[in-house]
Amino acid sequence: MAKVQVTSEVNIDTEQLLEGVAQLDTPELTHFLSRVGSILASRSNLPTSETVLIQKINQGPPATIQQHYDELQAKLRDKTLSPEEHQTLLDLIDVVELASAERLKHLIALAQLRQVSVDEVMKQLEIQTPPVHV
């Protein structure tokens, strides 16, 4: 697990914390956000069913899979992907898409529970629509 260097002060302000978080690579940041989402959900006065759904929405694929996927995507963009890596990427795409489908399933369930649209739940949870990859 990566370490974030912060000043030796016991009290740090939010900006210092964000500067440290900004140093994390993408898989570590994803894991960090998942943990923060879980903490936030556990502190809220939400019903248990909503808390569980929010935790599942924030889960995402394992950090190691996401990191490997990101690395292979970068090689694909750079046109340096070997045939073996291409096959691995195709396999990882299936894994990442399955995780995205699971996330969407949980978003839909939460929207139904709250009796609002998925777009409204995404606004409430401050979830950005993912970019389209062509």
N, CA, C and O atoms as CSV, one atom per row, in Angstrom:
chain,resi,resn,atom,element,x,y,z
A,1,MET,N,N,0.852,-1.168,0.000
A,1,MET,CA,C,0.000,0.000,0.000
A,1,MET,C,C,0.899,1.233,0.000
A,1,MET,O,O,1.909,1.274,0.702
A,2,ALA,N,N,0.532,2.214,-0.775
A,2,ALA,CA,C,1.317,3.427,-0.879
A,2,ALA,C,C,1.191,4.279,0.363
A,2,ALA,O,O,0.192,4.222,1.079
A,3,LYS,N,N,2.190,5.046,0.601
A,3,LYS,CA,C,2.199,5.972,1.734
A,3,LYS,C,C,2.076,7.390,1.186
A,3,LYS,O,O,2.591,7.699,0.111
A,4,VAL,N,N,1.398,8.232,1.928
A,4,VAL,CA,C,1.271,9.638,1.590
A,4,VAL,C,C,2.001,10.414,2.666
A,4,VAL,O,O,1.715,10.269,3.855
A,5,GLN,N,N,2.949,11.242,2.240
A,5,GLN,CA,C,3.709,12.017,3.209
A,5,GLN,C,C,2.934,13.278,3.570
A,5,GLN,O,O,2.549,14.059,2.700
A,6,VAL,N,N,2.714,13.461,4.854
A,6,VAL,CA,C,2.076,14.674,5.354
A,6,VAL,C,C,2.984,15.253,6.430
A,6,VAL,O,O,3.861,14.564,6.950
A,7,THR,N,N,2.774,16.490,6.751
A,7,THR,CA,C,3.617,17.125,7.752
A,7,THR,C,C,3.470,16.417,9.089
A,7,THR,O,O,2.499,15.693,9.311
A,8,SER,N,N,4.426,16.625,9.972
A,8,SER,CA,C,4.412,15.920,11.251
A,8,SER,C,C,3.392,16.488,12.240
A,8,SER,O,O,3.247,15.974,13.349
A,9,GLU,N,N,2.699,17.530,11.845
A,9,GLU,CA,C,1.685,18.097,12.722
A,9,GLU,C,C,0.546,17.104,12.901
A,9,GLU,O,O,0.217,16.349,11.985
A,10,VAL,N,N,-0.036,17.111,14.054
A,10,VAL,CA,C,-1.162,16.234,14.308
A,10,VAL,C,C,-2.393,16.760,13.581
A,10,VAL,O,O,-3.185,15.972,13.061
A,11,ASN,N,N,-2.563,18.057,13.537
A,11,ASN,CA,C,-3.705,18.668,12.865
A,11,ASN,C,C,-3.290,19.136,11.487
A,11,ASN,O,O,-2.371,19.944,11.348
A,12,ILE,N,N,-3.976,18.622,10.452
A,12,ILE,CA,C,-3.729,19.105,9.097
A,12,ILE,C,C,-5.052,19.607,8.546
A,12,ILE,O,O,-6.122,19.118,8.908
A,13,ASP,N,N,-4.958,20.577,7.676
A,13,ASP,CA,C,-6.196,21.082,7.095
A,13,ASP,C,C,-6.568,20.253,5.865
A,13,ASP,O,O,-5.789,19.424,5.393
A,14,THR,N,N,-7.732,20.490,5.378
A,14,THR,CA,C,-8.259,19.714,4.259
A,14,THR,C,C,-7.385,19.843,3.022
A,14,THR,O,O,-7.181,18.864,2.303
A,15,GLU,N,N,-6.876,21.020,2.769
A,15,GLU,CA,C,-6.033,21.227,1.591
A,15,GLU,C,C,-4.776,20.372,1.658
A,15,GLU,O,O,-4.371,19.791,0.651
A,16,GLN,N,N,-4.147,20.284,2.841
A,16,GLN,CA,C,-2.963,19.442,2.989
A,16,GLN,C,C,-3.312,17.978,2.750
A,16,GLN,O,O,-2.554,17.247,2.113
A,17,LEU,N,N,-4.444,17.564,3.258
A,17,LEU,CA,C,-4.877,16.195,3.055
A,17,LEU,C,C,-5.095,15.927,1.569
A,17,LEU,O,O,-4.671,14.891,1.056
A,18,LEU,N,N,-5.749,16.846,0.882
A,18,LEU,CA,C,-5.997,16.682,-0.548
A,18,LEU,C,C,-4.703,16.669,-1.347
A,18,LEU,O,O,-4.600,15.947,-2.339
A,19,GLU,N,N,-3.716,17.451,-0.934
A,19,GLU,CA,C,-2.422,17.426,-1.611
A,19,GLU,C,C,-1.777,16.050,-1.485
A,19,GLU,O,O,-1.181,15.545,-2.436
A,20,GLY,N,N,-1.900,15.451,-0.311
A,20,GLY,CA,C,-1.379,14.104,-0.119
A,20,GLY,C,C,-2.141,13.087,-0.943
A,20,GLY,O,O,-1.533,12.203,-1.548
A,21,VAL,N,N,-3.456,13.192,-0.979
A,21,VAL,CA,C,-4.282,12.270,-1.750
A,21,VAL,C,C,-3.979,12.406,-3.239
A,21,VAL,O,O,-4.017,11.416,-3.969
A,22,ALA,N,N,-3.682,13.607,-3.692
A,22,ALA,CA,C,-3.379,13.841,-5.107
A,22,ALA,C,C,-2.126,13.091,-5.551
A,22,ALA,O,O,-1.930,12.886,-6.749
A,23,GLN,N,N,-1.290,12.684,-4.628
A,23,GLN,CA,C,-0.063,11.962,-4.958
A,23,GLN,C,C,-0.318,10.477,-5.226
A,23,GLN,O,O,0.554,9.793,-5.763
A,24,LEU,N,N,-1.486,9.974,-4.863
A,24,LEU,CA,C,-1.797,8.565,-5.054
A,24,LEU,C,C,-1.968,8.253,-6.539
A,24,LEU,O,O,-2.471,9.078,-7.302
A,25,ASP,N,N,-1.543,7.045,-6.940
A,25,ASP,CA,C,-1.828,6.661,-8.317
A,25,ASP,C,C,-3.286,6.207,-8.396
A,25,ASP,O,O,-3.945,6.053,-7.367
A,26,THR,N,N,-3.779,5.996,-9.587
A,26,THR,CA,C,-5.205,5.765,-9.795
A,26,THR,C,C,-5.771,4.580,-9.003
A,26,THR,O,O,-6.810,4.740,-8.362
A,27,PRO,N,N,-5.147,3.416,-9.016
A,27,PRO,CA,C,-5.737,2.313,-8.240
A,27,PRO,C,C,-5.789,2.607,-6.737
A,27,PRO,O,O,-6.766,2.271,-6.068
A,28,GLU,N,N,-4.737,3.235,-6.215
A,28,GLU,CA,C,-4.728,3.569,-4.793
A,28,GLU,C,C,-5.786,4.624,-4.487
A,28,GLU,O,O,-6.439,4.568,-3.445
A,29,LEU,N,N,-5.955,5.578,-5.384
A,29,LEU,CA,C,-6.966,6.610,-5.201
A,29,LEU,C,C,-8.366,6.000,-5.226
A,29,LEU,O,O,-9.228,6.377,-4.432
A,30,THR,N,N,-8.585,5.059,-6.140
A,30,THR,CA,C,-9.876,4.373,-6.205
A,30,THR,C,C,-10.159,3.636,-4.904
A,30,THR,O,O,-11.271,3.701,-4.379
A,31,HIS,N,N,-9.167,2.942,-4.387
A,31,HIS,CA,C,-9.320,2.219,-3.119
A,31,HIS,C,C,-9.591,3.210,-1.982
A,31,HIS,O,O,-10.460,2.972,-1.144
A,32,PHE,N,N,-8.853,4.310,-1.957
A,32,PHE,CA,C,-9.033,5.336,-0.935
A,32,PHE,C,C,-10.466,5.881,-0.969
A,32,PHE,O,O,-11.115,6.007,0.069
A,33,LEU,N,N,-10.949,6.200,-2.171
A,33,LEU,CA,C,-12.302,6.743,-2.299
A,33,LEU,C,C,-13.356,5.733,-1.855
A,33,LEU,O,O,-14.371,6.101,-1.264
A,34,SER,N,N,-13.106,4.467,-2.144
A,34,SER,CA,C,-14.026,3.429,-1.692
A,34,SER,C,C,-14.095,3.395,-0.172
A,34,SER,O,O,-15.178,3.282,0.403
A,35,ARG,N,N,-12.942,3.495,0.474
A,35,ARG,CA,C,-12.907,3.486,1.943
A,35,ARG,C,C,-13.586,4.733,2.507
A,35,ARG,O,O,-14.323,4.648,3.489
A,36,VAL,N,N,-13.339,5.890,1.889
A,36,VAL,CA,C,-13.984,7.129,2.343
A,36,VAL,C,C,-15.497,7.012,2.187
A,36,VAL,O,O,-16.248,7.418,3.073
A,37,GLY,N,N,-15.945,6.455,1.056
A,37,GLY,CA,C,-17.376,6.262,0.846
A,37,GLY,C,C,-17.984,5.358,1.905
A,37,GLY,O,O,-19.097,5.597,2.373
A,38,SER,N,N,-17.255,4.329,2.277
A,38,SER,CA,C,-17.740,3.423,3.326
A,38,SER,C,C,-17.838,4.128,4.673
A,38,SER,O,O,-18.799,3.937,5.418
A,39,ILE,N,N,-16.830,4.947,4.976
A,39,ILE,CA,C,-16.855,5.711,6.232
A,39,ILE,C,C,-18.041,6.660,6.240
A,39,ILE,O,O,-18.769,6.756,7.228
A,40,LEU,N,N,-18.227,7.360,5.127
A,40,LEU,CA,C,-19.329,8.311,5.030
A,40,LEU,C,C,-20.676,7.602,5.168
A,40,LEU,O,O,-21.570,8.084,5.864
A,41,ALA,N,N,-20.812,6.473,4.509
A,41,ALA,CA,C,-22.068,5.727,4.586
A,41,ALA,C,C,-22.331,5.241,6.007
A,41,ALA,O,O,-23.476,5.242,6.460
A,42,SER,N,N,-21.286,4.829,6.707
A,42,SER,CA,C,-21.486,4.318,8.068
A,42,SER,C,C,-21.843,5.436,9.050
A,42,SER,O,O,-22.463,5.179,10.081
A,43,ARG,N,N,-21.459,6.664,8.737
A,43,ARG,CA,C,-21.765,7.787,9.621
A,43,ARG,C,C,-23.145,8.381,9.385
A,43,ARG,O,O,-23.678,9.098,10.232
A,44,SER,N,N,-23.701,8.084,8.257
A,44,SER,CA,C,-24.992,8.697,7.936
A,44,SER,C,C,-26.111,7.977,8.667
A,44,SER,O,O,-25.922,6.899,9.231
A,45,ASN,N,N,-27.257,8.589,8.642
A,45,ASN,CA,C,-28.434,7.998,9.269
A,45,ASN,C,C,-29.259,7.228,8.250
A,45,ASN,O,O,-30.477,7.102,8.385
A,46,LEU,N,N,-28.576,6.712,7.222
A,46,LEU,CA,C,-29.282,5.985,6.182
A,46,LEU,C,C,-29.697,4.607,6.683
A,46,LEU,O,O,-29.041,4.033,7.552
A,47,PRO,N,N,-30.766,4.089,6.144
A,47,PRO,CA,C,-31.120,2.706,6.463
A,47,PRO,C,C,-29.996,1.770,6.015
A,47,PRO,O,O,-29.250,2.084,5.088
A,48,THR,N,N,-29.885,0.640,6.670
A,48,THR,CA,C,-28.826,-0.315,6.380
A,48,THR,C,C,-28.800,-0.705,4.903
A,48,THR,O,O,-27.724,-0.834,4.320
A,49,SER,N,N,-29.958,-0.891,4.300
A,49,SER,CA,C,-30.008,-1.297,2.892
A,49,SER,C,C,-29.367,-0.241,1.994
A,49,SER,O,O,-28.676,-0.589,1.037
A,50,GLU,N,N,-29.583,1.032,2.283
A,50,GLU,CA,C,-28.955,2.096,1.503
A,50,GLU,C,C,-27.452,2.119,1.740
A,50,GLU,O,O,-26.678,2.305,0.801
A,51,THR,N,N,-27.040,1.933,2.969
A,51,THR,CA,C,-25.621,1.934,3.297
A,51,THR,C,C,-24.905,0.823,2.545
A,51,THR,O,O,-23.829,1.045,1.989
A,52,VAL,N,N,-25.485,-0.359,2.522
A,52,VAL,CA,C,-24.886,-1.496,1.814
A,52,VAL,C,C,-24.783,-1.200,0.320
A,52,VAL,O,O,-23.757,-1.476,-0.300
A,53,LEU,N,N,-25.840,-0.640,-0.254
A,53,LEU,CA,C,-25.811,-0.308,-1.680
A,53,LEU,C,C,-24.745,0.741,-1.981
A,53,LEU,O,O,-24.036,0.624,-2.981
A,54,ILE,N,N,-24.621,1.747,-1.151
A,54,ILE,CA,C,-23.615,2.786,-1.372
A,54,ILE,C,C,-22.218,2.195,-1.281
A,54,ILE,O,O,-21.345,2.557,-2.070
A,55,GLN,N,N,-21.989,1.298,-0.338
A,55,GLN,CA,C,-20.687,0.643,-0.232
A,55,GLN,C,C,-20.388,-0.161,-1.490
A,55,GLN,O,O,-19.261,-0.143,-1.984
A,56,LYS,N,N,-21.386,-0.866,-2.012
A,56,LYS,CA,C,-21.186,-1.653,-3.234
A,56,LYS,C,C,-20.954,-0.740,-4.441
A,56,LYS,O,O,-20.148,-1.057,-5.315
A,57,ILE,N,N,-21.655,0.382,-4.488
A,57,ILE,CA,C,-21.468,1.341,-5.584
A,57,ILE,C,C,-20.037,1.870,-5.582
A,57,ILE,O,O,-19.446,2.072,-6.642
A,58,ASN,N,N,-19.485,2.092,-4.400
A,58,ASN,CA,C,-18.137,2.648,-4.283
A,58,ASN,C,C,-17.031,1.611,-4.414
A,58,ASN,O,O,-15.853,1.969,-4.432
A,59,GLN,N,N,-17.381,0.349,-4.505
A,59,GLN,CA,C,-16.382,-0.708,-4.457
A,59,GLN,C,C,-15.478,-0.749,-5.694
A,59,GLN,O,O,-14.262,-0.630,-5.544
A,60,GLY,N,N,-16.001,-0.907,-6.873
A,60,GLY,CA,C,-15.202,-0.982,-8.076
A,60,GLY,C,C,-14.363,-2.248,-8.145
A,60,GLY,O,O,-14.380,-3.061,-7.221
A,61,PRO,N,N,-13.619,-2.417,-9.253
A,61,PRO,CA,C,-12.767,-3.598,-9.376
A,61,PRO,C,C,-11.579,-3.509,-8.417
A,61,PRO,O,O,-11.227,-2.416,-7.973
A,62,PRO,N,N,-10.960,-4.646,-8.095
A,62,PRO,CA,C,-9.782,-4.602,-7.223
A,62,PRO,C,C,-8.701,-3.679,-7.801
A,62,PRO,O,O,-8.557,-3.560,-9.017
A,63,ALA,N,N,-7.958,-3.040,-6.918
A,63,ALA,CA,C,-6.948,-2.053,-7.337
A,63,ALA,C,C,-5.915,-2.645,-8.282
A,63,ALA,O,O,-5.498,-1.981,-9.231
A,64,THR,N,N,-5.495,-3.885,-8.040
A,64,THR,CA,C,-4.475,-4.486,-8.906
A,64,THR,C,C,-5.004,-4.699,-10.320
A,64,THR,O,O,-4.277,-4.503,-11.294
A,65,ILE,N,N,-6.254,-5.096,-10.432
A,65,ILE,CA,C,-6.850,-5.279,-11.757
A,65,ILE,C,C,-6.998,-3.938,-12.451
A,65,ILE,O,O,-6.686,-3.813,-13.635
A,66,GLN,N,N,-7.473,-2.928,-11.721
A,66,GLN,CA,C,-7.625,-1.602,-12.308
A,66,GLN,C,C,-6.279,-1.040,-12.768
A,66,GLN,O,O,-6.189,-0.431,-13.834
A,67,GLN,N,N,-5.237,-1.246,-11.966
A,67,GLN,CA,C,-3.909,-0.742,-12.324
A,67,GLN,C,C,-3.393,-1.428,-13.587
A,67,GLN,O,O,-2.884,-0.768,-14.493
A,68,HIS,N,N,-3.528,-2.759,-13.646
A,68,HIS,CA,C,-3.071,-3.490,-14.824
A,68,HIS,C,C,-3.860,-3.063,-16.058
A,68,HIS,O,O,-3.291,-2.896,-17.137
A,69,TYR,N,N,-5.155,-2.889,-15.900
A,69,TYR,CA,C,-6.018,-2.421,-16.989
A,69,TYR,C,C,-5.558,-1.049,-17.484
A,69,TYR,O,O,-5.433,-0.832,-18.689
A,70,ASP,N,N,-5.308,-0.123,-16.554
A,70,ASP,CA,C,-4.857,1.226,-16.920
A,70,ASP,C,C,-3.522,1.187,-17.657
A,70,ASP,O,O,-3.321,1.914,-18.630
A,71,GLU,N,N,-2.607,0.330,-17.186
A,71,GLU,CA,C,-1.295,0.208,-17.838
A,71,GLU,C,C,-1.446,-0.301,-19.268
A,71,GLU,O,O,-0.815,0.224,-20.186
A,72,LEU,N,N,-2.277,-1.319,-19.456
A,72,LEU,CA,C,-2.470,-1.866,-20.798
A,72,LEU,C,C,-3.216,-0.882,-21.697
A,72,LEU,O,O,-2.940,-0.815,-22.895
A,73,GLN,N,N,-4.142,-0.130,-21.145
A,73,GLN,CA,C,-4.833,0.899,-21.934
A,73,GLN,C,C,-3.830,1.953,-22.418
A,73,GLN,O,O,-3.909,2.419,-23.555
A,74,ALA,N,N,-2.888,2.322,-21.544
A,74,ALA,CA,C,-1.862,3.300,-21.923
A,74,ALA,C,C,-0.998,2.751,-23.048
A,74,ALA,O,O,-0.674,3.471,-23.993
A,75,LYS,N,N,-0.619,1.462,-22.951
A,75,LYS,CA,C,0.167,0.845,-24.022
A,75,LYS,C,C,-0.625,0.790,-25.323
A,75,LYS,O,O,-0.062,0.969,-26.403
A,76,LEU,N,N,-1.913,0.545,-25.223
A,76,LEU,CA,C,-2.762,0.519,-26.409
A,76,LEU,C,C,-2.772,1.892,-27.080
A,76,LEU,O,O,-2.648,1.998,-28.300
A,77,ARG,N,N,-2.921,2.942,-26.266
A,77,ARG,CA,C,-2.907,4.313,-26.816
A,77,ARG,C,C,-1.560,4.634,-27.454
A,77,ARG,O,O,-1.492,5.325,-28.471
A,78,ASP,N,N,-0.481,4.121,-26.841
A,78,ASP,CA,C,0.867,4.377,-27.358
A,78,ASP,C,C,1.243,3.438,-28.499
A,78,ASP,O,O,2.317,3.561,-29.089
A,79,LYS,N,N,0.350,2.500,-28.803
A,79,LYS,CA,C,0.588,1.500,-29.861
A,79,LYS,C,C,1.821,0.651,-29.583
A,79,LYS,O,O,2.581,0.328,-30.496
A,80,THR,N,N,2.015,0.286,-28.300
A,80,THR,CA,C,3.138,-0.561,-27.912
A,80,THR,C,C,2.651,-1.862,-27.273
A,80,THR,O,O,3.407,-2.523,-26.560
A,81,LEU,N,N,1.418,-2.226,-27.519
A,81,LEU,CA,C,0.807,-3.395,-26.912
A,81,LEU,C,C,1.180,-4.652,-27.708
A,81,LEU,O,O,0.980,-4.701,-28.922
A,82,SER,N,N,1.715,-5.653,-27.032
A,82,SER,CA,C,2.045,-6.920,-27.682
A,82,SER,C,C,0.765,-7.735,-27.887
A,82,SER,O,O,-0.252,-7.441,-27.259
A,83,PRO,N,N,0.796,-8.754,-28.753
A,83,PRO,CA,C,-0.399,-9.599,-28.941
A,83,PRO,C,C,-0.855,-10.268,-27.633
A,83,PRO,O,O,-2.056,-10.385,-27.390
A,84,GLU,N,N,0.083,-10.703,-26.802
A,84,GLU,CA,C,-0.270,-11.330,-25.529
A,84,GLU,C,C,-0.933,-10.308,-24.598
A,84,GLU,O,O,-1.925,-10.605,-23.933
A,85,GLU,N,N,-0.363,-9.099,-24.567
A,85,GLU,CA,C,-0.939,-8.039,-23.734
A,85,GLU,C,C,-2.323,-7.642,-24.243
A,85,GLU,O,O,-3.211,-7.299,-23.462
A,86,HIS,N,N,-2.492,-7.695,-25.565
A,86,HIS,CA,C,-3.795,-7.370,-26.142
A,86,HIS,C,C,-4.847,-8.356,-25.658
A,86,HIS,O,O,-5.956,-7.960,-25.299
A,87,GLN,N,N,-4.500,-9.640,-25.649
A,87,GLN,CA,C,-5.444,-10.652,-25.162
A,87,GLN,C,C,-5.744,-10.437,-23.677
A,87,GLN,O,O,-6.890,-10.565,-23.245
A,88,THR,N,N,-4.704,-10.109,-22.898
A,88,THR,CA,C,-4.903,-9.827,-21.474
A,88,THR,C,C,-5.830,-8.635,-21.300
A,88,THR,O,O,-6.714,-8.647,-20.443
A,89,LEU,N,N,-5.626,-7.607,-22.114
A,89,LEU,CA,C,-6.488,-6.421,-22.048
A,89,LEU,C,C,-7.936,-6.788,-22.355
A,89,LEU,O,O,-8.853,-6.319,-21.681
A,90,LEU,N,N,-8.141,-7.613,-23.358
A,90,LEU,CA,C,-9.505,-8.037,-23.689
A,90,LEU,C,C,-10.150,-8.757,-22.506
A,90,LEU,O,O,-11.330,-8.554,-22.220
A,91,ASP,N,N,-9.374,-9.597,-21.821
A,91,ASP,CA,C,-9.891,-10.293,-20.636
A,91,ASP,C,C,-10.213,-9.302,-19.519
A,91,ASP,O,O,-11.236,-9.415,-18.844
A,92,LEU,N,N,-9.311,-8.321,-19.337
A,92,LEU,CA,C,-9.535,-7.330,-18.276
A,92,LEU,C,C,-10.717,-6.423,-18.590
A,92,LEU,O,O,-11.423,-5.981,-17.683
A,93,ILE,N,N,-10.931,-6.147,-19.871
A,93,ILE,CA,C,-12.093,-5.337,-20.264
A,93,ILE,C,C,-13.365,-6.021,-19.787
A,93,ILE,O,O,-14.280,-5.367,-19.287
A,94,ASP,N,N,-13.420,-7.345,-19.941
A,94,ASP,CA,C,-14.592,-8.087,-19.466
A,94,ASP,C,C,-14.776,-7.920,-17.961
A,94,ASP,O,O,-15.896,-7.729,-17.488
A,95,VAL,N,N,-13.681,-7.992,-17.210
A,95,VAL,CA,C,-13.743,-7.866,-15.755
A,95,VAL,C,C,-14.209,-6.460,-15.357
A,95,VAL,O,O,-15.078,-6.304,-14.499
A,96,VAL,N,N,-13.622,-5.444,-15.991
A,96,VAL,CA,C,-13.961,-4.050,-15.670
A,96,VAL,C,C,-15.406,-3.750,-16.070
A,96,VAL,O,O,-16.124,-3.069,-15.337
A,97,GLU,N,N,-15.831,-4.253,-17.224
A,97,GLU,CA,C,-17.212,-4.027,-17.648
A,97,GLU,C,C,-18.199,-4.724,-16.713
A,97,GLU,O,O,-19.271,-4.188,-16.430
A,98,LEU,N,N,-17.844,-5.908,-16.238
A,98,LEU,CA,C,-18.703,-6.605,-15.285
A,98,LEU,C,C,-18.827,-5.794,-13.996
A,98,LEU,O,O,-19.917,-5.681,-13.435
A,99,ALA,N,N,-17.705,-5.227,-13.522
A,99,ALA,CA,C,-17.738,-4.390,-12.318
A,99,ALA,C,C,-18.605,-3.154,-12.555
A,99,ALA,O,O,-19.344,-2.733,-11.665
A,100,SER,N,N,-18.517,-2.575,-13.747
A,100,SER,CA,C,-19.340,-1.405,-14.080
A,100,SER,C,C,-20.818,-1.780,-14.119
A,100,SER,O,O,-21.672,-1.014,-13.672
A,101,ALA,N,N,-21.111,-2.953,-14.652
A,101,ALA,CA,C,-22.504,-3.406,-14.703
A,101,ALA,C,C,-23.043,-3.648,-13.289
A,101,ALA,O,O,-24.193,-3.320,-12.997
A,102,GLU,N,N,-22.217,-4.216,-12.419
A,102,GLU,CA,C,-22.627,-4.429,-11.024
A,102,GLU,C,C,-22.892,-3.086,-10.346
A,102,GLU,O,O,-23.864,-2.928,-9.607
A,103,ARG,N,N,-22.016,-2.129,-10.608
A,103,ARG,CA,C,-22.188,-0.794,-10.014
A,103,ARG,C,C,-23.506,-0.181,-10.480
A,103,ARG,O,O,-24.253,0.387,-9.683
A,104,LEU,N,N,-23.779,-0.299,-11.769
A,104,LEU,CA,C,-25.025,0.243,-12.307
A,104,LEU,C,C,-26.232,-0.462,-11.695
A,104,LEU,O,O,-27.241,0.176,-11.397
A,105,LYS,N,N,-26.130,-1.764,-11.509
A,105,LYS,CA,C,-27.214,-2.523,-10.878
A,105,LYS,C,C,-27.498,-1.965,-9.481
A,105,LYS,O,O,-28.657,-1.814,-9.093
A,106,HIS,N,N,-26.440,-1.660,-8.731
A,106,HIS,CA,C,-26.618,-1.126,-7.377
A,106,HIS,C,C,-27.138,0.317,-7.413
A,106,HIS,O,O,-27.918,0.714,-6.547
A,107,LEU,N,N,-26.715,1.095,-8.401
A,107,LEU,CA,C,-27.252,2.452,-8.562
A,107,LEU,C,C,-28.750,2.401,-8.843
A,107,LEU,O,O,-29.519,3.184,-8.286
A,108,ILE,N,N,-29.159,1.478,-9.707
A,108,ILE,CA,C,-30.580,1.337,-10.039
A,108,ILE,C,C,-31.369,0.921,-8.797
A,108,ILE,O,O,-32.450,1.448,-8.536
A,109,ALA,N,N,-30.824,-0.024,-8.038
A,109,ALA,CA,C,-31.509,-0.479,-6.819
A,109,ALA,C,C,-31.661,0.665,-5.821
A,109,ALA,O,O,-32.710,0.810,-5.193
A,110,LEU,N,N,-30.612,1.478,-5.675
A,110,LEU,CA,C,-30.679,2.614,-4.757
A,110,LEU,C,C,-31.691,3.648,-5.252
A,110,LEU,O,O,-32.434,4.228,-4.461
A,111,ALA,N,N,-31.711,3.873,-6.556
A,111,ALA,CA,C,-32.681,4.818,-7.124
A,111,ALA,C,C,-34.114,4.338,-6.869
A,111,ALA,O,O,-34.990,5.132,-6.524
A,112,GLN,N,N,-34.341,3.043,-7.042
A,112,GLN,CA,C,-35.683,2.497,-6.789
A,112,GLN,C,C,-36.044,2.614,-5.319
A,112,GLN,O,O,-37.181,2.937,-4.974
A,113,LEU,N,N,-35.069,2.350,-4.453
A,113,LEU,CA,C,-35.311,2.445,-3.011
A,113,LEU,C,C,-35.669,3.874,-2.615
A,113,LEU,O,O,-36.555,4.092,-1.789
A,114,ARG,N,N,-34.979,4.839,-3.205
A,114,ARG,CA,C,-35.233,6.251,-2.896
A,114,ARG,C,C,-36.367,6.835,-3.733
A,114,ARG,O,O,-36.800,7.962,-3.493
A,115,GLN,N,N,-36.841,6.082,-4.703
A,115,GLN,CA,C,-37.902,6.508,-5.616
A,115,GLN,C,C,-37.531,7.771,-6.385
A,115,GLN,O,O,-38.314,8.715,-6.489
A,116,VAL,N,N,-36.299,7.759,-6.926
A,116,VAL,CA,C,-35.811,8.837,-7.782
A,116,VAL,C,C,-35.117,8.201,-8.987
A,116,VAL,O,O,-34.957,6.982,-9.048
A,117,SER,N,N,-34.711,9.030,-9.933
A,117,SER,CA,C,-34.005,8.516,-11.111
A,117,SER,C,C,-32.551,8.180,-10.766
A,117,SER,O,O,-32.020,8.628,-9.749
A,118,VAL,N,N,-31.927,7.391,-11.626
A,118,VAL,CA,C,-30.505,7.078,-11.448
A,118,VAL,C,C,-29.685,8.365,-11.521
A,118,VAL,O,O,-28.739,8.547,-10.754
A,119,ASP,N,N,-30.048,9.256,-12.445
A,119,ASP,CA,C,-29.339,10.542,-12.543
A,119,ASP,C,C,-29.402,11.303,-11.221
A,119,ASP,O,O,-28.416,11.908,-10.801
A,120,GLU,N,N,-30.557,11.273,-10.572
A,120,GLU,CA,C,-30.704,11.983,-9.294
A,120,GLU,C,C,-29.828,11.342,-8.218
A,120,GLU,O,O,-29.198,12.051,-7.433
A,121,VAL,N,N,-29.782,10.014,-8.173
A,121,VAL,CA,C,-28.917,9.331,-7.198
A,121,VAL,C,C,-27.456,9.693,-7.458
A,121,VAL,O,O,-26.691,9.918,-6.521
A,122,MET,N,N,-27.076,9.748,-8.729
A,122,MET,CA,C,-25.691,10.107,-9.058
A,122,MET,C,C,-25.380,11.534,-8.611
A,122,MET,O,O,-24.274,11.811,-8.148
A,123,LYS,N,N,-26.338,12.428,-8.744
A,123,LYS,CA,C,-26.155,13.797,-8.254
A,123,LYS,C,C,-26.017,13.803,-6.731
A,123,LYS,O,O,-25.145,14.474,-6.178
A,124,GLN,N,N,-26.893,13.044,-6.061
A,124,GLN,CA,C,-26.862,12.991,-4.602
A,124,GLN,C,C,-25.532,12.450,-4.090
A,124,GLN,O,O,-25.017,12.919,-3.075
A,125,LEU,N,N,-24.974,11.461,-4.792
A,125,LEU,CA,C,-23.710,10.843,-4.371
A,125,LEU,C,C,-22.497,11.515,-5.001
A,125,LEU,O,O,-21.355,11.117,-4.768
A,126,GLU,N,N,-22.769,12.549,-5.809
A,126,GLU,CA,C,-21.713,13.288,-6.513
A,126,GLU,C,C,-20.868,12.370,-7.372
A,126,GLU,O,O,-19.639,12.442,-7.361
A,127,ILE,N,N,-21.542,11.501,-8.121
A,127,ILE,CA,C,-20.880,10.581,-9.046
A,127,ILE,C,C,-20.928,11.204,-10.431
A,127,ILE,O,O,-21.997,11.559,-10.928
A,128,GLN,N,N,-19.769,11.332,-11.043
A,128,GLN,CA,C,-19.683,11.874,-12.396
A,128,GLN,C,C,-19.972,10.757,-13.402
A,128,GLN,O,O,-19.616,9.601,-13.172
A,129,THR,N,N,-20.614,11.105,-14.507
A,129,THR,CA,C,-20.801,10.150,-15.587
A,129,THR,C,C,-19.422,9.835,-16.169
A,129,THR,O,O,-18.674,10.753,-16.506
A,130,PRO,N,N,-19.074,8.547,-16.292
A,130,PRO,CA,C,-17.742,8.220,-16.802
A,130,PRO,C,C,-17.577,8.670,-18.245
A,130,PRO,O,O,-18.549,8.721,-18.999
A,131,PRO,N,N,-16.334,9.001,-18.633
A,131,PRO,CA,C,-16.108,9.417,-20.025
A,131,PRO,C,C,-16.315,8.253,-20.970
A,131,PRO,O,O,-16.137,7.094,-20.594
A,132,VAL,N,N,-16.692,8.565,-22.197
A,132,VAL,CA,C,-16.871,7.542,-23.211
A,132,VAL,C,C,-15.516,7.297,-23.872
A,132,VAL,O,O,-14.853,8.232,-24.323
A,133,HIS,N,N,-15.116,6.026,-23.922
A,133,HIS,CA,C,-13.846,5.658,-24.554
A,133,HIS,C,C,-14.149,5.121,-25.946
A,133,HIS,O,O,-14.948,4.199,-26.111
A,134,VAL,N,N,-13.506,5.707,-26.936
A,134,VAL,CA,C,-13.734,5.281,-28.313
A,134,VAL,C,C,-12.540,4.525,-28.811
A,134,VAL,O,O,-12.528,4.075,-29.957
